[in-house]
Amino acid sequence: MKKKQCRGFTLVELMLVVAIVGILAAVGMGFYGDYVIDANRTDARSSLSQTATSLEKCKSLYSAYNSTNCNVALPLTSNDGFYTISAVATVSSFTLTATPVAGQPQANDAECTTLTLTNTGIESGTGANVADCW
């Protein structure tokens, strides 16, 4: 009589597959975190644009960006709560700055630590890679 051959996986084969899946997951999570931080910058960009639009409306109605009649209350929190928007406004100019809120994922964004928008439309910021912030 012939013996039946058992088919299946050995423990070594199973451990090897688990190790490979673990390595791939660790690498993937690192990339995913970077994409989340990049995507959350949209919160700062859109909030800066909305605030700039409100200040432009003040300028057209009251001939000054810093008029007391304006309904733009600064500093304010961005739409998704990742950034604080602050402003330096004079009669004829403004500079808006988005700064990450401590404790939020954006606080770890070394590439774009702040984003800045002026009344002339100049987009800038601070960080290791400001060119990719906007």
N, CA, C and O atoms as a printed pandas DataFrame, in Angstrom:
     atom_number atom_name residue_name chain_id  residue_number  x_coord  y_coord  z_coord
0              1         N          MET        A               1    0.807   -1.178    0.000
1              2        CA          MET        A               1    0.000    0.000    0.000
2              3         C          MET        A               1    0.856    1.249    0.000
3              4         O          MET        A               1    1.876    1.362    0.680
4              5         N          LYS        A               2    0.382    2.162   -0.793
5              6        CA          LYS        A               2    1.060    3.446   -0.856
6              7         C          LYS        A               2    0.496    4.374    0.211
7              8         O          LYS        A               2   -0.696    4.354    0.519
8              9         N          LYS        A               3    1.389    5.186    0.763
9             10        CA          LYS        A               3    0.949    6.176    1.724
10            11         C          LYS        A               3    0.390    7.387    0.989
11            12         O          LYS        A               3    0.878    7.766   -0.075
12            13         N          LYS        A               4   -0.640    7.984    1.575
13            14        CA          LYS        A               4   -1.197    9.210    1.004
14            15         C          LYS        A               4   -0.271   10.366    1.328
15            16         O          LYS        A               4    0.253   10.471    2.437
16            17         N          GLN        A               5   -0.077   11.232    0.341
17            18        CA          GLN        A               5    0.708   12.425    0.575
18            19         C          GLN        A               5   -0.204   13.509    1.106
19            20         O          GLN        A               5   -1.270   13.775    0.549
20            21         N          CYS        A               6    0.223   14.125    2.179
21            22        CA          CYS        A               6   -0.551   15.237    2.732
22            23         C          CYS        A               6   -0.184   16.498    1.982
23            24         O          CYS        A               6    0.985   16.754    1.693
24            25         N          ARG        A               7   -1.190   17.271    1.677
25            26        CA          ARG        A               7   -0.957   18.540    1.000
26            27         C          ARG        A               7   -1.323   19.660    1.962
27            28         O          ARG        A               7   -2.275   19.552    2.736
28            29         N          GLY        A               8   -0.551   20.734    1.899
29            30        CA          GLY        A               8   -0.807   21.869    2.773
30            31         C          GLY        A               8    0.447   22.708    2.901
31            32         O          GLY        A               8    1.424   22.512    2.179
32            33         N          PHE        A               9    0.401   23.628    3.812
33            34        CA          PHE        A               9    1.522   24.533    4.020
34            35         C          PHE        A               9    2.257   24.141    5.289
35            36         O          PHE        A               9    1.655   23.724    6.279
36            37         N          THR        A              10    3.547   24.283    5.237
37            38        CA          THR        A              10    4.322   24.071    6.454
38            39         C          THR        A              10    4.323   25.367    7.254
39            40         O          THR        A              10    3.979   26.432    6.742
40            41         N          LEU        A              11    4.706   25.257    8.488
41            42        CA          LEU        A              11    4.756   26.436    9.348
42            43         C          LEU        A              11    5.787   27.437    8.840
43            44         O          LEU        A              11    5.576   28.645    8.948
44            45         N          VAL        A              12    6.879   26.962    8.298
45            46        CA          VAL        A              12    7.915   27.845    7.767
46            47         C          VAL        A              12    7.377   28.635    6.577
47            48         O          VAL        A              12    7.623   29.837    6.475
48            49         N          GLU        A              13    6.662   27.991    5.695
49            50        CA          GLU        A              13    6.094   28.684    4.543
50            51         C          GLU        A              13    5.084   29.735    4.982
51            52         O          GLU        A              13    5.057   30.842    4.444
52            53         N          LEU        A              14    4.270   29.393    5.941
53            54        CA          LEU        A              14    3.279   30.329    6.441
54            55         C          LEU        A              14    3.943   31.542    7.100
55            56         O          LEU        A              14    3.502   32.670    6.882
56            57         N          MET        A              15    4.977   31.336    7.889
57            58        CA          MET        A              15    5.694   32.432    8.546
58            59         C          MET        A              15    6.391   33.323    7.525
59            60         O          MET        A              15    6.470   34.538    7.707
60            61         N          LEU        A              16    6.892   32.725    6.461
61            62        CA          LEU        A              16    7.540   33.498    5.404
62            63         C          LEU        A              16    6.529   34.426    4.728
63            64         O          LEU        A              16    6.848   35.588    4.476
64            65         N          VAL        A              17    5.347   33.956    4.437
65            66        CA          VAL        A              17    4.307   34.772    3.816
66            67         C          VAL        A              17    3.883   35.900    4.761
67            68         O          VAL        A              17    3.704   37.037    4.324
68            69         N          VAL        A              18    3.721   35.597    6.043
69            70        CA          VAL        A              18    3.339   36.620    7.017
70            71         C          VAL        A              18    4.416   37.702    7.107
71            72         O          VAL        A              18    4.093   38.887    7.200
72            73         N          ALA        A              19    5.667   37.316    7.080
73            74        CA          ALA        A              19    6.758   38.290    7.139
74            75         C          ALA        A              19    6.757   39.193    5.910
75            76         O          ALA        A              19    6.938   40.403    6.043
76            77         N          ILE        A              20    6.560   38.641    4.733
77            78        CA          ILE        A              20    6.535   39.429    3.500
78            79         C          ILE        A              20    5.368   40.406    3.512
79            80         O          ILE        A              20    5.533   41.568    3.141
80            81         N          VAL        A              21    4.196   39.954    3.931
81            82        CA          VAL        A              21    3.029   40.830    4.004
82            83         C          VAL        A              21    3.273   41.955    5.011
83            84         O          VAL        A              21    2.876   43.094    4.765
84            85         N          GLY        A              22    3.909   41.660    6.122
85            86        CA          GLY        A              22    4.231   42.670    7.128
86            87         C          GLY        A              22    5.166   43.735    6.594
87            88         O          GLY        A              22    4.966   44.922    6.850
88            89         N          ILE        A              23    6.180   43.330    5.859
89            90        CA          ILE        A              23    7.133   44.281    5.269
90            91         C          ILE        A              23    6.427   45.180    4.255
91            92         O          ILE        A              23    6.619   46.396    4.259
92            93         N          LEU        A              24    5.621   44.587    3.396
93            94        CA          LEU        A              24    4.887   45.377    2.402
94            95         C          LEU        A              24    3.913   46.357    3.069
95            96         O          LEU        A              24    3.768   47.487    2.604
96            97         N          ALA        A              25    3.253   45.942    4.140
97            98        CA          ALA        A              25    2.326   46.824    4.847
98            99         C          ALA        A              25    3.073   47.989    5.493
99           100         O          ALA        A              25    2.592   49.122    5.467
100          101         N          ALA        A              26    4.241   47.721    6.071
101          102        CA          ALA        A              26    5.016   48.790    6.715
102          103         C          ALA        A              26    5.454   49.833    5.696
103          104         O          ALA        A              26    5.383   51.032    5.969
104          105         N          VAL        A              27    5.902   49.396    4.534
105          106        CA          VAL        A              27    6.319   50.332    3.484
106          107         C          VAL        A              27    5.114   51.114    2.968
107          108         O          VAL        A              27    5.205   52.325    2.762
108          109         N          GLY        A              28    4.012   50.451    2.763
109          110        CA          GLY        A              28    2.800   51.099    2.257
110          111         C          GLY        A              28    2.246   52.131    3.217
111          112         O          GLY        A              28    1.769   53.175    2.774
112          113         N          MET        A              29    2.292   51.880    4.502
113          114        CA          MET        A              29    1.775   52.829    5.487
114          115         C          MET        A              29    2.596   54.111    5.503
115          116         O          MET        A              29    2.043   55.192    5.705
116          117         N          GLY        A              30    3.902   54.011    5.296
117          118        CA          GLY        A              30    4.742   55.207    5.223
118          119         C          GLY        A              30    4.342   56.096    4.068
119          120         O          GLY        A              30    4.224   57.311    4.226
120          121         N          PHE        A              31    4.134   55.500    2.907
121          122        CA          PHE        A              31    3.709   56.276    1.741
122          123         C          PHE        A              31    2.308   56.842    1.936
123          124         O          PHE        A              31    2.034   57.972    1.531
124          125         N          TYR        A              32    1.432   56.075    2.545
125          126        CA          TYR        A              32    0.055   56.526    2.772
126          127         C          TYR        A              32    0.037   57.764    3.665
127          128         O          TYR        A              32   -0.707   58.708    3.398
128          129         N          GLY        A              33    0.839   57.769    4.706
129          130        CA          GLY        A              33    0.909   58.925    5.603
130          131         C          GLY        A              33    1.337   60.187    4.880
131          132         O          GLY        A              33    0.804   61.265    5.143
132          133         N          ASP        A              34    2.299   60.062    3.966
133          134        CA          ASP        A              34    2.746   61.214    3.180
134          135         C          ASP        A              34    1.629   61.739    2.281
135          136         O          ASP        A              34    1.467   62.950    2.132
136          137         N          TYR        A              35    0.867   60.840    1.690
137          138        CA          TYR        A              35   -0.231   61.266    0.821
138          139         C          TYR        A              35   -1.332   61.954    1.612
139          140         O          TYR        A              35   -1.950   62.897    1.117
140          141         N          VAL        A              36   -1.586   61.501    2.824
141          142        CA          VAL        A              36   -2.604   62.127    3.665
142          143         C          VAL        A              36   -2.186   63.551    4.008
143          144         O          VAL        A              36   -3.004   64.469    3.941
144          145         N          ILE        A              37   -0.926   63.745    4.375
145          146        CA          ILE        A              37   -0.428   65.086    4.704
146          147         C          ILE        A              37   -0.519   66.000    3.482
147          148         O          ILE        A              37   -0.937   67.152    3.595
148          149         N          ASP        A              38   -0.128   65.486    2.318
149          150        CA          ASP        A              38   -0.235   66.284    1.090
150          151         C          ASP        A              38   -1.682   66.668    0.809
151          152         O          ASP        A              38   -1.960   67.812    0.451
152          153         N          ALA        A              39   -2.590   65.736    0.966
153          154        CA          ALA        A              39   -4.005   66.003    0.681
154          155         C          ALA        A              39   -4.595   67.006    1.671
155          156         O          ALA        A              39   -5.443   67.818    1.301
156          157         N          ASN        A              40   -4.149   66.953    2.924
157          158        CA          ASN        A              40   -4.689   67.874    3.930
158          159         C          ASN        A              40   -4.244   69.315    3.707
159          160         O          ASN        A              40   -4.850   70.235    4.256
160          161         N          ARG        A              41   -3.204   69.527    2.916
161          162        CA          ARG        A              41   -2.801   70.904    2.598
162          163         C          ARG        A              41   -3.895   71.633    1.827
163          164         O          ARG        A              41   -3.940   72.863    1.831
164          165         N          THR        A              42   -4.762   70.899    1.177
165          166        CA          THR        A              42   -5.885   71.498    0.457
166          167         C          THR        A              42   -6.752   72.307    1.421
167          168         O          THR        A              42   -7.320   73.331    1.040
168          169         N          ASP        A              43   -6.852   71.851    2.657
169          170        CA          ASP        A              43   -7.609   72.574    3.670
170          171         C          ASP        A              43   -7.045   73.975    3.864
171          172         O          ASP        A              43   -7.800   74.943    3.950
172          173         N          ALA        A              44   -5.738   74.086    3.933
173          174        CA          ALA        A              44   -5.100   75.407    4.103
174          175         C          ALA        A              44   -5.297   76.264    2.862
175          176         O          ALA        A              44   -5.652   77.439    2.959
176          177         N          ARG        A              45   -5.063   75.670    1.692
177          178        CA          ARG        A              45   -5.182   76.447    0.451
178          179         C          ARG        A              45   -6.595   76.986    0.258
179          180         O          ARG        A              45   -6.768   78.150   -0.101
180          181         N          SER        A              46   -7.603   76.152    0.491
181          182        CA          SER        A              46   -8.979   76.604    0.282
182          183         C          SER        A              46   -9.381   77.643    1.334
183          184         O          SER        A              46  -10.078   78.604    1.012
184          185         N          SER        A              47   -8.957   77.463    2.568
185          186        CA          SER        A              47   -9.290   78.438    3.611
186          187         C          SER        A              47   -8.602   79.775    3.361
187          188         O          SER        A              47   -9.189   80.832    3.591
188          189         N          LEU        A              48   -7.363   79.727    2.893
189          190        CA          LEU        A              48   -6.672   80.976    2.555
190          191         C          LEU        A              48   -7.386   81.696    1.418
191          192         O          LEU        A              48   -7.549   82.915    1.458
192          193         N          SER        A              49   -7.806   80.953    0.416
193          194        CA          SER        A              49   -8.512   81.561   -0.721
194          195         C          SER        A              49   -9.856   82.153   -0.302
195          196         O          SER        A              49  -10.218   83.246   -0.738
196          197         N          GLN        A              50  -10.590   81.438    0.538
197          198        CA          GLN        A              50  -11.885   81.948    1.001
198          199         C          GLN        A              50  -11.710   83.221    1.826
199          200         O          GLN        A              50  -12.467   84.179    1.672
200          201         N          THR        A              51  -10.706   83.221    2.699
201          202        CA          THR        A              51  -10.465   84.400    3.526
202          203         C          THR        A              51  -10.016   85.575    2.669
203          204         O          THR        A              51  -10.422   86.712    2.909
204          205         N          ALA        A              52   -9.178   85.304    1.665
205          206        CA          ALA        A              52   -8.726   86.366    0.753
206          207         C          ALA        A              52   -9.913   86.946    0.000
207          208         O          ALA        A              52   -9.982   88.159   -0.201
208          209         N          THR        A              53  -10.839   86.108   -0.416
209          210        CA          THR        A              53  -12.032   86.583   -1.110
210          211         C          THR        A              53  -12.860   87.483   -0.199
211          212         O          THR        A              53  -13.371   88.513   -0.640
212          213         N          SER        A              54  -12.992   87.102    1.058
213          214        CA          SER        A              54  -13.739   87.933    2.015
214          215         C          SER        A              54  -13.053   89.279    2.224
215          216         O          SER        A              54  -13.719   90.311    2.308
216          217         N          LEU        A              55  -11.731   89.270    2.307
217          218        CA          LEU        A              55  -11.000   90.530    2.476
218          219         C          LEU        A              55  -11.102   91.409    1.229
219          220         O          LEU        A              55  -11.178   92.633    1.337
220          221         N          GLU        A              56  -11.103   90.796    0.060
221          222        CA          GLU        A              56  -11.283   91.566   -1.180
222          223         C          GLU        A              56  -12.663   92.208   -1.216
223          224         O          GLU        A              56  -12.819   93.330   -1.698
224          225         N          LYS        A              57  -13.653   91.504   -0.709
225          226        CA          LYS        A              57  -15.011   92.074   -0.631
226          227         C          LYS        A              57  -15.002   93.291    0.297
227          228         O          LYS        A              57  -15.626   94.307   -0.008
228          229         N          CYS        A              58  -14.299   93.192    1.426
229          230        CA          CYS        A              58  -14.172   94.342    2.349
230          231         C          CYS        A              58  -13.505   95.515    1.654
231          232         O          CYS        A              58  -13.922   96.663    1.807
232          233         N          LYS        A              59  -12.472   95.217    0.895
233          234        CA          LYS        A              59  -11.748   96.288    0.192
234          235         C          LYS        A              59  -12.676   96.992   -0.792
235          236         O          LYS        A              59  -12.654   98.218   -0.899
236          237         N          SER        A              60  -13.484   96.228   -1.504
237          238        CA          SER        A              60  -14.364   96.853   -2.498
238          239         C          SER        A              60  -15.520   97.618   -1.841
239          240         O          SER        A              60  -15.980   98.622   -2.384
240          241         N          LEU        A              61  -15.992   97.154   -0.683
241          242        CA          LEU        A              61  -17.109   97.827   -0.014
242          243         C          LEU        A              61  -16.675   99.019    0.837
243          244         O          LEU        A              61  -17.351  100.047    0.865
244          245         N          TYR        A              62  -15.533   98.874    1.537
245          246        CA          TYR        A              62  -15.135   99.879    2.525
246          247         C          TYR        A              62  -13.787  100.531    2.214
247          248         O          TYR        A              62  -13.276  101.305    3.023
248          249         N          SER        A              63  -13.216  100.231    1.067
249          250        CA          SER        A              63  -11.947  100.812    0.608
250          251         C          SER        A              63  -10.771  100.506    1.532
251          252         O          SER        A              63   -9.792  101.252    1.551
252          253         N          ALA        A              64  -10.857   99.432    2.287
253          254        CA          ALA        A              64   -9.751   99.043    3.159
254          255         C          ALA        A              64   -9.887   97.571    3.527
255          256         O          ALA        A              64  -10.986   97.075    3.776
256          257         N          TYR        A              65   -8.752   96.885    3.555
257          258        CA          TYR        A              65   -8.772   95.486    3.974
258          259         C          TYR        A              65   -9.005   95.350    5.478
259          260         O          TYR        A              65   -9.547   94.344    5.935
260          261         N          ASN        A              66   -8.597   96.361    6.247
261          262        CA          ASN        A              66   -8.695   96.277    7.701
262          263         C          ASN        A              66   -9.843   97.105    8.277
263          264         O          ASN        A              66   -9.773   97.526    9.432
264          265         N          SER        A              67  -10.869   97.340    7.515
265          266        CA          SER        A              67  -12.007   98.135    7.980
266          267         C          SER        A              67  -12.703   97.429    9.147
267          268         O          SER        A              67  -12.835   96.205    9.160
268          269         N          THR        A              68  -13.139   98.217   10.116
269          270        CA          THR        A              68  -13.868   97.645   11.254
270          271         C          THR        A              68  -15.244   97.130   10.840
271          272         O          THR        A              68  -15.861   96.363   11.578
272          273         N          ASN        A              69  -15.725   97.536    9.682
273          274        CA          ASN        A              69  -17.020   97.064    9.191
274          275         C          ASN        A              69  -16.954   95.669    8.563
275          276         O          ASN        A              69  -17.991   95.061    8.296
276          277         N          CYS        A              70  -15.762   95.169    8.331
277          278        CA          CYS        A              70  -15.603   93.835    7.720
278          279         C          CYS        A              70  -16.042   92.755    8.696
279          280         O          CYS        A              70  -15.875   92.886    9.909
280          281         N          ASN        A              71  -16.601   91.694    8.151
281          282        CA          ASN        A              71  -17.047   90.590    8.991
282          283         C          ASN        A              71  -16.055   89.421    8.977
283          284         O          ASN        A              71  -16.443   88.276    9.212
284          285         N          VAL        A              72  -14.789   89.704    8.704
285          286        CA          VAL        A              72  -13.768   88.669    8.686
286          287         C          VAL        A              72  -13.104   88.646   10.061
287          288         O          VAL        A              72  -12.340   89.548   10.406
288          289         N          ALA        A              73  -13.400   87.615   10.836
289          290        CA          ALA        A              73  -12.831   87.488   12.176
290          291         C          ALA        A              73  -11.578   86.622   12.113
291          292         O          ALA        A              73  -11.645   85.433   11.801
292          293         N          LEU        A              74  -10.450   87.226   12.409
293          294        CA          LEU        A              74   -9.181   86.503   12.367
294          295         C          LEU        A              74   -8.534   86.555   13.743
295          296         O          LEU        A              74   -8.719   87.546   14.449
296          297         N          PRO        A              75   -7.799   85.559   14.151
297          298        CA          PRO        A              75   -7.521   84.301   13.459
298          299         C          PRO        A              75   -8.747   83.378   13.459
299          300         O          PRO        A              75   -9.634   83.493   14.305
300          301         N          LEU        A              76   -8.768   82.480   12.508
301          302        CA          LEU        A              76   -9.848   81.517   12.408
302          303         C          LEU        A              76   -9.277   80.142   12.110
303          304         O          LEU        A              76   -8.126   80.010   11.696
304          305         N          THR        A              77  -10.081   79.137   12.322
305          306        CA          THR        A              77   -9.662   77.764   12.050
306          307         C          THR        A              77  -10.130   77.384   10.655
307          308         O          THR        A              77  -11.234   77.743   10.245
308          309         N          SER        A              78   -9.287   76.652    9.921
309          310        CA          SER        A              78   -9.632   76.234    8.566
310          311         C          SER        A              78  -10.849   75.315    8.586
311          312         O          SER        A              78  -11.270   74.842    9.642
312          313         N          ASN        A              79  -11.403   75.072    7.411
313          314        CA          ASN        A              79  -12.645   74.302    7.279
314          315         C          ASN        A              79  -12.580   72.933    7.949
315          316         O          ASN        A              79  -13.527   72.539    8.630
316          317         N          ASP        A              80  -11.484   72.203    7.768
317          318        CA          ASP        A              80  -11.352   70.866    8.344
318          319         C          ASP        A              80  -10.636   70.870    9.692
319          320         O          ASP        A              80  -10.466   69.816   10.305
320          321         N          GLY        A              81  -10.217   72.043   10.156
321          322        CA          GLY        A              81   -9.600   72.155   11.473
322          323         C          GLY        A              81   -8.124   71.809   11.552
323          324         O          GLY        A              81   -7.585   71.655   12.648
324          325         N          PHE        A              82   -7.458   71.683   10.404
325          326        CA          PHE        A              82   -6.042   71.337   10.411
326          327         C          PHE        A              82   -5.129   72.555   10.563
327          328         O          PHE        A              82   -3.973   72.415   10.963
328          329         N          TYR        A              83   -5.640   73.748   10.247
329          330        CA          TYR        A              83   -4.816   74.959   10.227
330          331         C          TYR        A              83   -5.508   76.108   10.949
331          332         O          TYR        A              83   -6.733   76.151   11.062
332          333         N          THR        A              84   -4.689   77.038   11.434
333          334        CA          THR        A              84   -5.170   78.308   11.953
334          335         C          THR        A              84   -4.788   79.378   10.932
335          336         O          THR        A              84   -3.629   79.464   10.526
336          337         N          ILE        A              85   -5.748   80.184   10.520
337          338        CA          ILE        A              85   -5.514   81.244    9.539
338          339         C          ILE        A              85   -5.376   82.568   10.294
339          340         O          ILE        A              85   -6.268   82.964   11.044
340          341         N          SER        A              86   -4.253   83.237   10.086
341          342        CA          SER        A              86   -4.042   84.552   10.691
342          343         C          SER        A              86   -3.732   85.545    9.578
343          344         O          SER        A              86   -3.411   85.159    8.454
344          345         N          ALA        A              87   -3.834   86.836    9.911
345          346        CA          ALA        A              87   -3.632   87.863    8.888
346          347         C          ALA        A              87   -2.910   89.068    9.458
347          348         O          ALA        A              87   -3.028   89.407   10.635
348          349         N          VAL        A              88   -2.158   89.698    8.570
349          350        CA          VAL        A              88   -1.622   91.027    8.818
350          351         C          VAL        A              88   -2.252   91.891    7.732
351          352         O          VAL        A              88   -1.919   91.768    6.553
352          353         N          ALA        A              89   -3.172   92.771    8.147
353          354        CA          ALA        A              89   -3.919   93.566    7.167
354          355         C          ALA        A              89   -3.718   95.052    7.429
355          356         O          ALA        A              89   -3.733   95.517    8.568
356          357         N          THR        A              90   -3.529   95.779    6.330
357          358        CA          THR        A              90   -3.482   97.237    6.385
358          359         C          THR        A              90   -4.596   97.750    5.483
359          360         O          THR        A              90   -5.413   96.968    4.997
360          361         N          VAL        A              91   -4.632   99.028    5.264
361          362        CA          VAL        A              91   -5.644   99.601    4.384
362          363         C          VAL        A              91   -5.494   99.052    2.970
363          364         O          VAL        A              91   -6.490   98.756    2.310
364          365         N          SER        A              92   -4.259   98.916    2.502
365          366        CA          SER        A              92   -4.033   98.577    1.097
366          367         C          SER        A              92   -3.447   97.193    0.839
367          368         O          SER        A              92   -3.241   96.834   -0.320
368          369         N          SER        A              93   -3.173   96.405    1.877
369          370        CA          SER        A              93   -2.588   95.074    1.636
370          371         C          SER        A              93   -2.917   94.113    2.779
371          372         O          SER        A              93   -3.305   94.522    3.873
372          373         N          PHE        A              94   -2.751   92.834    2.487
373          374        CA          PHE        A              94   -2.872   91.820    3.532
374          375         C          PHE        A              94   -1.943   90.659    3.216
375          376         O          PHE        A              94   -1.576   90.423    2.065
376          377         N          THR        A              95   -1.578   89.951    4.257
377          378        CA          THR        A              95   -0.828   88.699    4.143
378          379         C          THR        A              95   -1.507   87.699    5.061
379          380         O          THR        A              95   -1.592   87.909    6.271
380          381         N          LEU        A              96   -1.986   86.616    4.482
381          382        CA          LEU        A              96   -2.635   85.554    5.237
382          383         C          LEU        A              96   -1.656   84.413    5.436
383          384         O          LEU        A              96   -0.896   84.079    4.527
384          385         N          THR        A              97   -1.667   83.814    6.616
385          386        CA          THR        A              97   -0.765   82.700    6.914
386          387         C          THR        A              97   -1.557   81.556    7.526
387          388         O          THR        A              97   -2.338   81.754    8.456
388          389         N          ALA        A              98   -1.349   80.360    6.997
389          390        CA          ALA        A              98   -1.959   79.147    7.543
390          391         C          ALA        A              98   -0.878   78.387    8.303
391          392         O          ALA        A              98    0.154   78.018    7.743
392          393         N          THR        A              99   -1.137   78.160    9.588
393          394        CA          THR        A              99   -0.204   77.454   10.455
394          395         C          THR        A              99   -0.883   76.185   10.964
395          396         O          THR        A              99   -2.024   76.250   11.421
396          397         N          PRO        A             100   -0.207   75.022   10.897
397          398        CA          PRO        A             100   -0.825   73.782   11.375
398          399         C          PRO        A             100   -1.207   73.858   12.855
399          400         O          PRO        A             100   -0.489   74.445   13.665
400          401         N          VAL        A             101   -2.340   73.259   13.190
401          402        CA          VAL        A             101   -2.805   73.187   14.571
402          403         C          VAL        A             101   -2.037   72.067   15.266
403          404         O          VAL        A             101   -1.916   70.965   14.729
404          405         N          ALA        A             102   -1.525   72.348   16.450
405          406        CA          ALA        A             102   -0.790   71.336   17.216
406          407         C          ALA        A             102   -1.703   70.150   17.521
407          408         O          ALA        A             102   -2.878   70.318   17.847
408          409         N          GLY        A             103   -1.142   68.967   17.410
409          410        CA          GLY        A             103   -1.908   67.750   17.679
410          411         C          GLY        A             103   -2.631   67.195   16.469
411          412         O          GLY        A             103   -3.165   66.087   16.530
412          413         N          GLN        A             104   -2.663   67.927   15.379
413          414        CA          GLN        A             104   -3.278   67.458   14.143
414          415         C          GLN        A             104   -2.191   66.836   13.252
415          416         O          GLN        A             104   -1.008   67.105   13.462
416          417         N          PRO        A             105   -2.564   66.013   12.266
417          418        CA          PRO        A             105   -1.557   65.376   11.399
418          419         C          PRO        A             105   -0.655   66.379   10.685
419          420         O          PRO        A             105    0.507   66.079   10.411
420          421         N          GLN        A             106   -1.175   67.553   10.386
421          422        CA          GLN        A             106   -0.385   68.536    9.641
422          423         C          GLN        A             106    0.760   69.116   10.459
423          424         O          GLN        A             106    1.677   69.711    9.893
424          425         N          ALA        A             107    0.727   68.955   11.771
425          426        CA          ALA        A             107    1.826   69.444   12.609
426          427         C          ALA        A             107    3.125   68.720   12.274
427          428         O          ALA        A             107    4.206   69.210   12.601
428          429         N          ASN        A             108    3.034   67.558   11.623
429          430        CA          ASN        A             108    4.207   66.779   11.226
430          431         C          ASN        A             108    4.651   67.061    9.796
431          432         O          ASN        A             108    5.520   66.362    9.274
432          433         N          ASP        A             109    4.077   68.057    9.164
433          434        CA          ASP        A             109    4.390   68.374    7.774
434          435         C          ASP        A             109    5.658   69.224    7.709
435          436         O          ASP        A             109    5.599   70.445    7.855
436          437         N          ALA        A             110    6.796   68.582    7.491
437          438        CA          ALA        A             110    8.076   69.298    7.436
438          439         C          ALA        A             110    8.275   69.998    6.091
439          440         O          ALA        A             110    9.030   70.967    6.006
440          441         N          GLU        A             111    7.611   69.520    5.050
441          442        CA          GLU        A             111    7.775   70.130    3.726
442          443         C          GLU        A             111    7.130   71.508    3.658
443          444         O          GLU        A             111    7.667   72.408    3.012
444          445         N          CYS        A             112    5.999   71.685    4.308
445          446        CA          CYS        A             112    5.269   72.954    4.274
446          447         C          CYS        A             112    4.798   73.278    5.686
447          448         O          CYS        A             112    3.681   72.928    6.068
448          449         N          THR        A             113    5.639   73.938    6.452
449          450        CA          THR        A             113    5.265   74.227    7.835
450          451         C          THR        A             113    4.233   75.347    7.919
451          452         O          THR        A             113    3.393   75.338    8.819
452          453         N          THR        A             114    4.279   76.315    6.995
453          454        CA          THR        A             114    3.225   77.327    6.892
454          455         C          THR        A             114    2.969   77.599    5.420
455          456         O          THR        A             114    3.840   77.374    4.579
456          457         N          LEU        A             115    1.774   78.083    5.110
457          458        CA          LEU        A             115    1.428   78.530    3.761
458          459         C          LEU        A             115    0.979   79.975    3.856
459          460         O          LEU        A             115    0.278   80.350    4.796
460          461         N          THR        A             116    1.379   80.791    2.884
461          462        CA          THR        A             116    1.105   82.221    2.916
462          463         C          THR        A             116    0.494   82.671    1.590
463          464         O          THR        A             116    0.872   82.194    0.520
464          465         N          LEU        A             117   -0.467   83.608    1.686
465          466        CA          LEU        A             117   -1.115   84.193    0.512
466          467         C          LEU        A             117   -1.236   85.692    0.741
467          468         O          LEU        A             117   -1.658   86.128    1.811
468          469         N          THR        A             118   -0.865   86.482   -0.264
469          470        CA          THR        A             118   -0.950   87.943   -0.141
470          471         C          THR        A             118   -2.076   88.490   -1.017
471          472         O          THR        A             118   -2.667   87.762   -1.816
472          473         N          ASN        A             119   -2.362   89.769   -0.857
473          474        CA          ASN        A             119   -3.418   90.400   -1.645
474          475         C          ASN        A             119   -3.063   90.470   -3.137
475          476         O          ASN        A             119   -3.955   90.620   -3.972
476          477         N          THR        A             120   -1.787   90.363   -3.477
477          478        CA          THR        A             120   -1.388   90.369   -4.887
478          479         C          THR        A             120   -1.380   88.967   -5.493
479          480         O          THR        A             120   -1.038   88.791   -6.663
480          481         N          GLY        A             121   -1.760   87.971   -4.689
481          482        CA          GLY        A             121   -1.837   86.601   -5.184
482          483         C          GLY        A             121   -0.549   85.810   -5.055
483          484         O          GLY        A             121   -0.458   84.703   -5.585
484          485         N          ILE        A             122    0.442   86.342   -4.370
485          486        CA          ILE        A             122    1.705   85.615   -4.193
486          487         C          ILE        A             122    1.501   84.501   -3.185
487          488         O          ILE        A             122    1.095   84.732   -2.046
488          489         N          GLU        A             123    1.792   83.283   -3.629
489          490        CA          GLU        A             123    1.645   82.087   -2.790
490          491         C          GLU        A             123    3.033   81.639   -2.364
491          492         O          GLU        A             123    3.892   81.368   -3.204
492          493         N          SER        A             124    3.248   81.562   -1.068
493          494        CA          SER        A             124    4.555   81.134   -0.566
494          495         C          SER        A             124    4.347   80.382    0.729
495          496         O          SER        A             124    3.232   79.968    1.048
496          497         N          GLY        A             125    5.411   80.209    1.465
497          498        CA          GLY        A             125    5.322   79.511    2.740
498          499         C          GLY        A             125    6.699   79.254    3.305
499          500         O          GLY        A             125    7.693   79.822    2.853
500          501         N          THR        A             126    6.741   78.391    4.300
501          502        CA          THR        A             126    8.007   77.982    4.890
502          503         C          THR        A             126    8.036   76.461    4.957
503          504         O          THR        A             126    6.995   75.805    4.979
504          505         N          GLY        A             127    9.232   75.920    4.988
505          506        CA          GLY        A             127    9.387   74.471    5.075
506          507         C          GLY        A             127   10.494   73.992    4.170
507          508         O          GLY        A             127   11.170   74.785    3.515
508          509         N          ALA        A             128   10.672   72.689    4.142
509          510        CA          ALA        A             128   11.766   72.080    3.387
510          511         C          ALA        A             128   11.523   72.067    1.889
511          512         O          ALA        A             128   12.480   72.030    1.116
512          513         N          ASN        A             129   10.259   72.095    1.454
513          514        CA          ASN        A             129    9.965   71.992    0.028
514          515         C          ASN        A             129    8.775   72.886   -0.326
515          516         O          ASN        A             129    7.706   72.398   -0.693
516          517         N          VAL        A             130    8.972   74.186   -0.213
517          518        CA          VAL        A             130    7.888   75.155   -0.408
518          519         C          VAL        A             130    7.333   75.127   -1.828
519          520         O          VAL        A             130    6.164   75.449   -2.040
520          521         N          ALA        A             131    8.150   74.749   -2.794
521          522        CA          ALA        A             131    7.694   74.728   -4.181
522          523         C          ALA        A             131    6.519   73.772   -4.392
523          524         O          ALA        A             131    5.700   73.992   -5.285
524          525         N          ASP        A             132    6.427   72.725   -3.590
525          526        CA          ASP        A             132    5.332   71.754   -3.735
526          527         C          ASP        A             132    4.138   72.030   -2.833
527          528         O          ASP        A             132    3.164   71.277   -2.844
528          529         N          CYS        A             133    4.205   73.106   -2.051
529          530        CA          CYS        A             133    3.103   73.398   -1.126
530          531         C          CYS        A             133    1.838   73.835   -1.857
531          532         O          CYS        A             133    0.730   73.475   -1.457
532          533         N          TRP        A             134    1.998   74.593   -2.904
533          534        CA          TRP        A             134    0.854   75.131   -3.619
534          535         C          TRP        A             134    0.607   74.308   -4.845
535          536         O          TRP        A             134   -0.322   74.591   -5.602
